[in-house]
Amino acid sequence: MASDTIAHDHHTEAHTDGSWKGGSEPFKASYGKLMMWYFLLSDAFTFSGFLISYGALRFSMASWPVPDFVFSAFPGGIHHKPLLFVTVMTFILLASSFTMVRAVQEGHRENKRGVVVWMLWTIVGGAAFLGCQAWEWNTLMKEEHMSIVVNPFGTHVEAGQYLTGDGHDIKEGDTFHAGESYLIHKHDNEWAPLKFKVTEGPNAGLEKEQSFGPKAFGALFFFITGFHGFHVLSGVAFLLIICLNSATGLYAKRRNGYEMVEKIGLYWHFVDLVWVFVFLLFYLL
Amino acid sequence: MSHLSYDQSKSIATKTIIILAVITVFEVLFALLGKGYLVEGFRISGWITGGVMITLSLVKAYLIVYEFMHMKYEVPGLVKTVLLPTLLLVWAIISFIAEGKYWETSRSSVKNHTTEIMVKK
């Protein structure tokens, strides 16, 4: 706090001639912090644009892949654990938000060691989140063959019974309800959609084949989680720079103390905030 | 900058992260319960689970912005310039969801029309 008082005195001496010379701080926040808030506001609009288009496209489709079915893989060959992996990812990001708060608090009391240690934990959290996302993307692309133009996750619109099995989870004769999702597998690099017989509704008795799910699903998933992941990646890069600057004592010398730590803290919490909504829309609803 | 002591703000941060974690676990369990994964044959309407989860996510957003990002301790002017513009999004969400619904009806009428033509041929 001592450095704050000095900084304040300096300000009043140097700029006594009006607000436009930088003498007073609008909203009692420094220029940098205020601009970080407005940058985050504009970024919030960008993310909202993405998320609202997700909502509009999802509502425009007759069926949409069930998230509990799509996101149910876990590292180590574990399958059918709906939402488990993404919950772990959410916890990693939440934990890194907490360590970031701690770093800012240590900055307020000018404790260099505390700032550096808590920022390093935040970097570890961010890197771990990125690792998880890489694994999730890899599973979706390499094992489940989803891309921005092909979505093998379809959803049944009628109840029925399978006439063939896929050698994975579905056996010949298995029944299903409307609204259940399925994954079309590849055999020898060829798509192998299963045949089934409709058992209910006006089409009962008809033979049909599994069809691909809405293309928009893959495109929206990769673009939105990718855009968020890019924010995390650049966040980690900035955290590293600011952590290094703190460690070398640069901020201890500056008159505004650890304000850079506060600013990157705002950005980092915003990334967590966006994840709250990505988590809600893609995985929970 | 807050007027809280170091120990006070530390305990607030700890409390906030615990609440956030509890809400997240509850959301996931509620989503799975609603879709019939936890109790055999028991499901909850998507409107109810959706409403509950959107509300809880807004609570999480409030906690992150107000406690972690210290919005609670900023002057009212700053809070307004940041939060009021986001209210514009409320209308964007409503109108685009309605638009999405309209696309769905258009899509199905196009589909029905093409099937009719195919049948006539």
Interface residues (C-beta under 8 A of the other chain):
Chain A: D4 P26 F27 K28 A29 L34 W37 Y38 L40 L41 A44 F45 S48 I52 S53 G55 A56 L57 R58 F59 S60 M61 A62 V66 D68 P82 L83 T87 T90 F91 L94 A95 S97 F98 M100 V101 R102 Q105 H108 R109 G265 L266 H269 F270 D272 L273 V276 F277 F279 L280 Y283 L284 L285
Chain B: M1 Y6 S9 K10 A13 T14 I17 L20 A21 T24 V25 E27 V28 A31 L32 K35 Y37 G46 G50 M53 I54 S57 K60 A61 I64 V65 F68 M69 E74 V75 G77 L78 T81 V82 P85 T86 L89 A92 I93 F96 I97 E99 G100 K101 Y102 W103 E104 R107 S108
